[in-house]
Amino acid sequence: MTDTRTPVAFVDDDRELLEANAQTLDLAGYEPRLFASADAALAALDAGFEGVVVSDLRMPGTNGLTLFRELKRRDPDLPVILVTGHGDIETAVSSLKEGVYDFIAKPYPGERLAVSLRRAVEKRRLVMENRRLRAAAETGAQDLPLLGETPAMERLRQTIRQIAGADVDVLVQGETGSGKEIVAALIHRLSSRRDREYVVLNCGALPEAVMESELFGHERGAFTGADRRRIGRIEHADGGTLFLDELESMPPALQVKLLRVLESREIAPLGINRTRAVDLRVVAAVKVDLSDPASRGDFREDLYYRLNVVTLRVPPLRERKDDIPLLFAHFLARAARRFRREPPDLTPALRDRLMRQDWPGNVRELAHVAERVALGIEPQGSAPEPLEADGSGLAERVARFEAGLLRDALARHRGDAQAAVEELKLPRKTFYDKLARHGLAPKDFR
């Protein structure tokens, strides 16, 4: 059976002391690893060692300080605790300056070593967790951009692989910021159409008159001002993939025309009477559940059933919170590269705060928080606690709470300042004054 306890390497040339400490470490819940010399420890320990090293300072041959220096060269983050029976204060001070985690003088009570070990083990656990997260984020980014290790994400990736080559139209359902655009791009990338055009149209960003021309194109002279022929997005996607984002925003009149294209694979641009054949795959994304008549609204039922050959649901972040540390590590590393900074570690306080939030803006909101953490302008502590827990005053706690409300409102409305103003019921000037005070900008949430 594999020992899952944290290992503690204990190095001492005194065999009786080794055995006594082995029993102490075992009772304390650690996995003791005993070495009678520094050379034996160096032969067994590397940068992947998960635990902590405790070593006597004075030993025959290689001493404890030399052992520390070699271990530090292999892994600067490996905690080493030195123990000495000679009360060498000068050596203790100099070794601590070099990076020794702690220096304990013999004889010492068991609690003295226990306290030092608890702190060192927690530090090592945090270092190793951050390393694993960064490695997993890098591996995931190279494999698939749809990061996550929860069962829901595993199933989603598996389904995408299964349908990518099937050349069927796909409906992607998910909340704002959950990753629908990534799913659509991944379907195209894994399909046989990967070398052809990938054309994107956001149906919620254009007025109806403009959208019709954007989708279907027009001939010269089709209407006043049409002084040249324009190829629409559908025709431009011929041979490739057409991604229609926020399809639920498409006006009903255009839904009829889109349904005709999906059924016949032909288009008739404005100003022409004959049709043109198109070979394309359509991936459509929606924020609402079109199977529910109440949510569907004026979206055509026949268009929904035509697109509903394959429906993929992208789970919101609150339903896969175990993926948050991995996702955050990926976004933090990406932001650090962008801003040319060293990525900060994911501290327990920051991790706790991330896991407690509901993330109405989903993955997009998480990415924005990672960027602010990388820049050093985002508080890394937990949500406001009672005064006796964090020592902060009322004004500071109210400011943190206010900033959180502003961030949540902007995330829910994808950076739409007017919508956030209406939700928070604030005068427009007051709203922008508060944004400036907390270093927030609507564009960061779009």
C-alpha positions as CSV (number, residue, x, y, z in Angstrom):
1,M,0.0,0.0,0.0
2,T,1.4,3.4,-1.0
3,D,2.2,5.8,2.0
4,T,0.4,9.0,1.4
5,R,1.8,10.8,4.4
6,T,4.2,13.7,4.0
7,P,7.8,12.4,4.0
8,V,10.4,13.9,6.4
9,A,14.0,13.0,5.7
10,F,16.0,12.9,9.0
11,V,19.8,12.9,8.6
12,D,22.0,12.1,11.6
13,D,25.0,9.9,12.2
14,D,23.7,8.9,15.7
15,R,21.7,5.6,15.1
16,E,19.9,5.7,18.4
17,L,18.8,9.3,17.7
18,L,17.6,8.3,14.2
19,E,15.4,5.5,15.6
20,A,14.0,7.7,18.3
21,N,13.0,10.4,15.9
22,A,11.6,7.9,13.5
23,Q,9.1,6.9,16.1
24,T,8.3,10.5,16.9
25,L,7.7,11.4,13.3
26,D,5.6,8.3,12.7
27,L,3.3,9.2,15.7
28,A,3.1,12.8,14.4
29,G,1.6,11.5,11.1
30,Y,4.7,11.9,8.9
31,E,6.6,9.3,6.8
32,P,10.1,9.1,8.3
33,R,13.0,8.5,5.9
34,L,16.2,8.0,7.8
35,F,19.8,8.6,6.6
36,A,22.9,8.0,8.5
37,S,25.0,10.5,6.5
38,A,24.6,13.5,4.3
39,D,25.9,11.6,1.3
40,A,23.3,9.0,1.6
41,A,20.6,11.7,1.8
42,L,22.0,13.4,-1.3
43,A,21.9,10.1,-3.2
44,A,18.2,9.8,-2.5
45,L,16.7,13.3,-2.6
46,D,16.0,15.4,-5.6
47,A,13.9,18.4,-6.7
48,G,10.8,16.2,-6.7
49,F,11.0,15.3,-3.0
50,E,7.6,16.2,-1.6
51,G,8.7,16.6,2.0
52,V,11.0,18.4,4.4
53,V,14.7,17.7,5.4
54,V,15.9,17.7,9.0
55,S,19.6,17.3,9.4
56,D,22.2,17.4,12.2
57,L,24.8,20.2,11.6
58,R,28.0,18.4,12.6
59,M,28.5,15.0,11.1
60,P,31.6,13.1,9.8
61,G,32.4,13.8,6.2
62,T,29.8,16.0,4.6
63,N,28.2,18.2,7.3
64,G,24.6,19.6,7.5
65,L,25.5,23.0,6.1
66,T,27.1,21.5,3.0
67,L,24.1,19.2,2.6
68,F,21.7,22.2,2.7
69,R,23.8,24.1,0.1
70,E,23.7,21.2,-2.3
71,L,19.9,20.6,-1.7
72,K,19.3,24.3,-2.3
73,R,21.2,24.1,-5.6
74,R,18.9,21.3,-6.7
75,D,15.7,22.9,-5.4
76,P,15.8,26.4,-3.8
77,D,12.3,25.8,-2.4
78,L,13.1,22.7,-0.4
79,P,12.8,23.5,3.4
80,V,15.8,22.3,5.4
81,I,15.9,22.4,9.2
82,L,19.3,22.2,10.8
83,V,19.9,20.8,14.3
84,T,23.0,21.3,16.4
85,G,24.2,20.4,19.9
86,H,26.9,23.0,20.0
87,G,24.9,26.2,20.3
88,D,26.8,27.8,17.4
89,I,24.9,31.1,17.2
90,E,27.1,32.5,14.5
91,T,26.6,29.5,12.3
92,A,22.9,29.6,13.0
93,V,22.6,33.3,12.0
94,S,24.6,32.8,8.8
95,S,22.7,29.7,7.7
96,L,19.4,31.4,8.2
97,K,20.6,34.2,6.0
98,E,21.5,31.6,3.3
99,G,18.0,30.2,3.4
100,V,17.9,27.4,6.0
101,Y,14.3,27.2,7.0
102,D,15.0,26.8,10.8
103,F,17.8,26.2,13.2
104,I,17.2,24.2,16.4
105,A,19.6,23.8,19.2
106,K,20.0,20.5,21.2
107,P,18.5,19.5,23.5
108,Y,15.1,20.5,22.2
109,P,11.6,19.6,23.3
110,G,9.5,17.6,20.9
111,E,7.0,20.4,20.4
112,R,9.8,22.7,19.2
113,L,10.5,20.4,16.2
114,A,6.8,19.7,15.7
115,V,6.0,23.4,15.3
116,S,8.8,23.9,12.8
117,L,7.9,20.8,10.9
118,R,4.2,21.9,10.6
119,R,5.2,25.2,9.1
120,A,7.8,23.7,6.8
121,V,5.5,21.0,5.6
122,E,2.7,23.5,4.8
123,K,5.2,25.7,2.9
124,R,6.4,22.6,0.9
125,R,2.9,21.5,0.2
126,L,2.0,24.9,-1.2
127,V,5.2,24.9,-3.4
128,M,4.5,21.5,-4.8
129,E,0.8,22.2,-5.4
130,N,1.7,25.4,-7.4
131,R,4.3,23.4,-9.5
132,R,1.7,20.7,-10.3
133,L,-0.9,23.3,-11.2
134,R,1.5,25.1,-13.5
135,A,2.6,21.8,-15.1
136,A,-1.0,20.7,-15.6
137,A,-2.0,24.1,-17.1
138,E,0.9,24.0,-19.6
139,T,0.1,20.4,-20.6
140,G,-3.5,21.1,-20.9
141,A,-2.9,24.2,-23.0
142,Q,-0.8,22.2,-25.4
143,D,-3.4,19.4,-25.6
144,L,-6.7,21.1,-25.6
145,P,-7.6,24.7,-24.8
146,L,-10.7,23.5,-22.9
147,L,-9.0,23.1,-19.5
148,G,-10.5,21.1,-16.6
149,E,-10.2,17.8,-14.8
150,T,-13.7,17.4,-13.5
151,P,-15.9,14.6,-14.9
152,A,-18.2,17.2,-16.6
153,M,-15.2,18.6,-18.6
154,E,-13.8,15.2,-19.4
155,R,-17.2,14.2,-20.9
156,L,-17.4,17.5,-22.8
157,R,-13.9,17.0,-24.4
158,Q,-14.7,13.4,-25.2
159,T,-18.0,14.4,-26.9
160,I,-16.2,17.1,-28.9
161,R,-13.6,14.6,-30.2
162,Q,-16.4,12.1,-31.1
163,I,-18.5,14.7,-33.1
164,A,-15.8,16.9,-34.5
165,G,-15.3,14.6,-37.6
166,A,-19.0,13.8,-38.0
167,D,-19.7,17.1,-39.9
168,V,-23.0,17.7,-38.2
169,D,-24.4,21.1,-37.1
170,V,-23.9,21.7,-33.4
171,L,-25.7,23.8,-30.8
172,V,-23.5,24.9,-27.8
173,Q,-25.4,26.1,-24.7
174,G,-23.7,27.9,-21.8
175,E,-23.7,31.0,-19.7
176,T,-21.8,34.1,-20.5
177,G,-18.1,33.6,-20.2
178,S,-18.3,29.8,-19.8
179,G,-16.2,29.0,-22.9
180,K,-18.7,28.5,-25.8
181,E,-16.4,30.2,-28.2
182,I,-13.6,27.9,-27.3
183,V,-15.8,24.9,-27.8
184,A,-16.8,26.1,-31.3
185,A,-13.2,26.8,-32.3
186,L,-12.1,23.4,-31.0
187,I,-14.8,21.6,-33.0
188,H,-13.5,23.3,-36.2
189,R,-9.8,22.6,-35.3
190,L,-10.5,18.9,-34.8
191,S,-12.6,18.5,-37.9
192,S,-11.7,17.8,-41.5
193,R,-12.5,21.4,-42.3
194,R,-9.6,22.7,-40.1
195,D,-7.7,24.0,-43.1
196,R,-10.7,26.0,-44.4
197,E,-12.3,29.2,-43.2
198,Y,-13.6,29.6,-39.6
199,V,-16.1,32.5,-39.8
200,V,-17.6,34.1,-36.7
201,L,-20.7,36.3,-36.4
202,N,-22.0,37.7,-33.1
203,C,-25.8,37.9,-33.7
204,G,-26.3,40.1,-30.6
205,A,-23.9,42.8,-31.8
206,L,-25.5,43.9,-35.0
207,P,-28.8,45.6,-36.0
208,E,-31.2,43.5,-38.1
209,A,-30.6,45.5,-41.4
210,V,-26.8,45.1,-41.1
211,M,-27.0,41.5,-40.0
212,E,-28.9,40.4,-43.1
213,S,-26.2,41.8,-45.3
214,E,-23.5,40.4,-43.1
215,L,-25.0,36.9,-43.3
216,F,-26.2,36.6,-46.8
217,G,-24.2,39.3,-48.7
218,H,-25.6,41.5,-51.5
219,E,-25.1,42.2,-55.2
220,R,-24.1,45.6,-56.5
221,G,-27.2,47.9,-56.7
222,A,-29.3,45.7,-54.4
223,F,-30.2,48.8,-52.4
224,T,-29.3,52.4,-52.2
225,G,-25.6,52.7,-51.3
226,A,-24.7,49.1,-52.4
227,D,-22.0,50.2,-54.9
228,R,-20.2,47.0,-54.9
229,R,-20.8,43.3,-54.4
230,R,-20.4,41.9,-50.8
231,I,-19.9,38.3,-50.0
232,G,-21.8,37.4,-46.8
233,R,-20.4,35.4,-43.9
234,I,-22.3,32.2,-44.9
235,E,-20.8,32.2,-48.4
236,H,-17.4,33.2,-47.0
237,A,-17.6,30.0,-44.8
238,D,-18.1,27.8,-47.8
239,G,-16.0,24.7,-47.2
240,G,-15.4,25.6,-43.6
241,T,-17.3,26.4,-40.4
242,L,-19.7,29.2,-39.6
243,F,-19.9,30.1,-35.9
244,L,-23.0,32.0,-34.9
245,D,-22.6,33.4,-31.4
246,E,-25.7,34.6,-29.3
247,L,-28.0,33.0,-31.8
248,E,-31.0,33.6,-29.5
249,S,-30.6,37.3,-30.4
250,M,-31.2,36.8,-34.1
251,P,-34.4,38.6,-35.3
252,P,-37.3,36.2,-36.2
253,A,-37.3,37.3,-39.9
254,L,-33.6,36.2,-40.3
255,Q,-34.3,33.0,-38.4
256,V,-36.6,32.0,-41.3
257,K,-33.9,32.6,-43.8
258,L,-31.2,30.8,-41.8
259,L,-33.5,27.8,-41.4
260,R,-33.9,27.7,-45.2
261,V,-30.1,27.8,-45.6
262,L,-29.6,25.0,-43.1
263,E,-32.1,22.8,-44.9
264,S,-31.1,23.5,-48.5
265,R,-27.4,24.5,-48.1
266,E,-28.1,27.3,-50.6
267,I,-28.1,31.1,-50.2
268,A,-29.7,33.9,-52.2
269,P,-27.8,37.2,-51.6
270,L,-29.8,40.4,-51.8
271,G,-30.3,41.6,-55.3
272,I,-30.1,38.2,-57.0
273,N,-32.9,35.8,-57.9
274,R,-30.8,32.6,-58.3
275,T,-29.3,30.6,-55.4
276,R,-25.8,29.5,-54.7
277,A,-24.8,26.2,-53.2
278,V,-22.7,26.3,-50.0
279,D,-20.9,23.6,-48.2
280,L,-20.5,24.5,-44.5
281,R,-20.9,23.4,-41.0
282,V,-22.8,25.6,-38.6
283,V,-21.9,25.8,-34.9
284,A,-24.4,28.0,-33.0
285,A,-24.0,29.2,-29.4
286,V,-26.8,30.3,-27.0
287,K,-26.9,31.6,-23.5
288,V,-30.5,30.2,-22.8
289,D,-32.0,26.8,-22.8
290,L,-33.9,26.7,-26.1
291,S,-35.6,23.4,-25.1
292,D,-37.6,25.4,-22.6
293,P,-40.4,27.4,-24.3
294,A,-40.3,30.0,-21.5
295,S,-36.6,30.6,-22.1
296,R,-36.9,30.3,-25.9
297,G,-39.1,33.3,-26.2
298,D,-39.6,34.3,-29.9
299,F,-36.9,31.9,-31.1
300,R,-38.3,29.7,-33.8
301,E,-39.0,26.1,-32.6
302,D,-38.4,24.6,-36.0
303,L,-34.9,26.3,-36.1
304,Y,-34.1,25.0,-32.7
305,Y,-35.0,21.4,-33.7
306,R,-33.0,21.8,-36.9
307,L,-29.9,22.8,-34.9
308,N,-30.5,20.3,-32.2
309,V,-28.8,17.4,-33.9
310,V,-26.0,17.6,-31.3
311,T,-26.3,19.9,-28.3
312,L,-23.3,20.5,-26.1
313,R,-23.7,22.1,-22.6
314,V,-20.7,24.0,-21.2
315,P,-21.1,23.8,-17.4
316,P,-20.8,27.1,-15.5
317,L,-17.8,27.5,-13.3
318,R,-19.8,27.1,-10.1
319,E,-20.6,23.6,-11.2
320,R,-17.0,22.6,-11.6
321,K,-15.2,24.4,-8.8
322,D,-12.5,21.8,-8.5
323,D,-11.2,23.1,-11.8
324,I,-10.7,26.6,-10.5
325,P,-7.1,26.2,-9.2
326,L,-6.0,24.6,-12.5
327,L,-7.7,27.3,-14.6
328,F,-6.4,30.1,-12.4
329,A,-2.8,28.8,-12.6
330,H,-3.1,28.7,-16.4
331,F,-4.5,32.3,-16.6
332,L,-2.0,33.6,-14.0
333,A,0.9,32.2,-16.0
334,R,-0.5,33.6,-19.2
335,A,-1.0,37.0,-17.7
336,A,2.5,37.0,-16.1
337,R,4.0,36.3,-19.6
338,R,2.0,39.0,-21.1
339,F,3.0,41.6,-18.4
340,R,6.6,40.2,-18.2
341,R,6.3,39.4,-14.5
342,E,7.0,36.4,-12.4
343,P,3.7,34.6,-11.6
344,P,2.8,34.8,-7.9
345,D,2.0,31.6,-6.1
346,L,-1.6,30.5,-5.4
347,T,-1.7,31.1,-1.6
348,P,-4.1,29.3,0.7
349,A,-6.0,32.6,1.3
350,L,-6.3,33.4,-2.4
351,R,-7.4,29.8,-3.1
352,D,-10.0,30.0,-0.4
353,R,-11.4,33.2,-1.8
354,L,-11.5,31.8,-5.4
355,M,-13.3,28.7,-4.2
356,R,-15.9,30.6,-2.3
357,Q,-17.0,32.9,-5.1
358,D,-20.0,32.1,-7.3
359,W,-18.4,33.4,-10.6
360,P,-21.4,34.9,-12.4
361,G,-19.0,35.8,-15.2
362,N,-17.6,32.3,-15.3
363,V,-14.2,31.5,-16.8
364,R,-13.9,35.0,-18.4
365,E,-14.3,36.6,-15.0
366,L,-11.7,34.2,-13.5
367,A,-9.2,35.2,-16.2
368,H,-9.7,38.9,-15.4
369,V,-9.0,38.3,-11.7
370,A,-5.8,36.4,-12.7
371,E,-4.7,39.3,-14.7
372,R,-5.2,41.7,-11.8
373,V,-3.4,39.4,-9.4
374,A,-0.5,39.2,-11.9
375,L,-0.4,43.0,-11.9
376,G,-0.5,43.1,-8.1
377,I,-3.7,45.2,-8.0
378,E,-6.1,42.5,-6.8
379,P,-6.4,41.7,-3.1
380,Q,-5.3,38.1,-2.6
381,G,-7.0,37.5,0.8
382,S,-10.3,35.9,1.5
383,A,-13.6,37.6,1.5
384,P,-14.2,40.0,4.5
385,E,-14.1,38.2,7.8
386,P,-15.1,39.4,11.3
387,L,-12.8,42.1,12.7
388,E,-11.1,39.9,15.1
389,A,-10.1,37.5,12.2
390,D,-8.3,39.9,9.9
391,G,-7.8,43.0,12.0
392,S,-9.2,45.3,9.3
393,G,-11.5,48.2,10.1
394,L,-15.1,48.8,9.1
395,A,-14.2,51.2,6.2
396,E,-11.7,48.7,4.7
397,R,-14.2,45.9,4.9
398,V,-17.0,48.0,3.4
399,A,-14.7,49.0,0.5
400,R,-13.8,45.4,-0.2
401,F,-17.5,44.4,-0.2
402,E,-18.4,47.4,-2.5
403,A,-15.6,46.5,-4.9
404,G,-16.9,42.9,-5.0
405,L,-20.5,44.1,-5.8
406,L,-19.2,46.3,-8.6
407,R,-17.0,43.4,-10.1
408,D,-19.9,41.0,-9.9
409,A,-22.3,43.4,-11.7
410,L,-19.9,44.2,-14.5
411,A,-19.2,40.5,-14.9
412,R,-22.9,39.6,-15.1
413,H,-23.4,42.3,-17.8
414,R,-20.2,41.6,-19.7
415,G,-18.8,45.1,-19.1
416,D,-22.1,46.9,-20.0
417,A,-21.8,49.9,-17.7
418,Q,-25.3,51.1,-18.3
419,A,-26.8,47.7,-17.3
420,A,-24.6,47.6,-14.2
421,V,-25.7,51.2,-13.3
422,E,-29.4,50.1,-13.6
423,E,-28.9,47.0,-11.5
424,L,-27.0,48.8,-8.7
425,K,-29.4,51.7,-8.9
426,L,-26.6,54.3,-8.7
427,P,-26.2,57.7,-10.4
428,R,-24.0,57.3,-13.4
429,K,-21.3,59.7,-12.0
430,T,-21.3,57.9,-8.6
431,F,-20.9,54.6,-10.4
432,Y,-17.8,55.8,-12.4
433,D,-16.4,57.5,-9.3
434,K,-16.6,54.2,-7.4
435,L,-15.0,52.3,-10.4
436,A,-12.1,54.7,-10.3
437,R,-11.7,54.4,-6.6
438,H,-11.4,50.6,-6.8
439,G,-9.3,50.5,-10.0
440,L,-12.1,48.8,-12.1
441,A,-12.8,49.3,-15.8
442,P,-15.8,48.0,-17.8
443,K,-13.6,47.0,-20.7
444,D,-11.9,44.4,-18.5
445,F,-15.1,42.4,-18.3
446,R,-16.0,42.3,-22.0
